[in-house]
């Protein structure tokens, strides 16, 4: 989630300077050939596109489900006696596996959707923003 380079664009407009644009779910950044990087967070949540909102929520949901899956997996192990009987430990371990599965699906959906959006904008000849 903290990776800056979800979308990357390079513009060689002048002889002496070139610009590198990169963005992620939280901010847009601009870097020039001198190495100076200027990042700004998105100014308003209401001005964001829908797919960024959904990708943000899916990534955060994935992290939360993965955390709870880890906790349930630790409680449901055979060496811990927190769960009680073996049947209850097996059910807790199954719940941990389902949390991991849902976490992976949420993450995969968010990353795939964002990548599809970037690729479709890049391939669209009518898209006027930076590529």
N, C-alpha and C positions, 0 to 999 in steps of 0.2 A: 504494500500500500504506500510506503513512503518513496517509492521509486519516482524520479523526476521525468524519466524518458518514456512516457506512455505514448506520446506522439512527438515526432521529431521532424523538423524541417530546416533546410539549409538554403540560404539565399546568398549568392555571390553577385551582388549588384554593382559594386564599385571595384576599382583596381586594388585599392589599399585596404578596404574593409569588407568583411563578410558577416552575415548575421546567422545565428543559429537560434531557432525558435523551438522550444520544447515545453510540453505541458503534461499534466496528469489530472487526477480527479480534484485536486485542491488548488492548483495555481498554474499560471502561465509564466514562462521565463523567456528572456532574451539574452543572448550572449554574443559579444562581438569578437573580432579577431584579436583584440588586445587582451582578452581573458576576463573582461568585466562582465559579470552576470547580474541582471536585474530581474527579480521575481516579484510578481504581485499576485496576491490571492484574488479569487473571484470576488468582485465588489458586492454582489447581491445574490442571495440564494434564489430570489424570484426570477432573476434574469438568466439563470442557467437553463440549459437545454434539458429535456426530460430524460434522455438516456444517461446523462451525467448524474442526475439525482438517483436514478434507479441503480446505476453501477455503484455509486457510493453506498447506498443502502444494502445492496447485495454483498459487497465486500465486508462491511461492518457486521452483517448478519453471519457471514462465513467465519469471521474471527470469533464472534461470540459462541457460535455453535461448536467450533473447534475447541474452545476453552472448556465449555461444559462437557464435551466428549472426553477431554483429557481427565477432568475431575471424576467423571463416572467410570472411566477405565481404571483409574487408580483405586477407586472404592470397590469395583467389581472384581479385582484380581483375586486369584485363589489364595495368595499369601496374606491378604488382609482379611480381618474378621469383622470389618465394619458392616458389611452387607448382611450378615447373619448366615442363613443356610446356603448350601451350594446352589439350590434352585434360584434363590433370590440374587446371589452373586452372578449367576448366568443371565438372569433378566437384566441386571444392571449393566453387565458387559454388552449385552445385545443393544440396550439403549445407547451405550457409548458408541457402538458401531454405527447405529442409525444417525447419531449426531455427527460423526465423522463423514458419513456418506452425504448427508444434507449439506454439511459445510463444504465439502468438495464440489457438490453440484452448484451451490450458490457462487462459489469462487469461479468455477469453470464458466458458468453462464455470464457472470459480470465481465470477465476477461475476454471471452469470445465475442460478446456483444460490442464491447468497446473496440476491439480489433476489427470487427466487421464494419463498424461505423467509420473508422479511420480509413480502411481500405476502400470502402465504397465512395467516400468523399474524394479520395485520391484518384480513383478511376473515373469519376464523373467529369466529363468535359465541360459541363456547365457550372461546376463549382468554382466560384471566383476567389475564395479565400486562399490563404497560403497552403501550399501542398508540400 
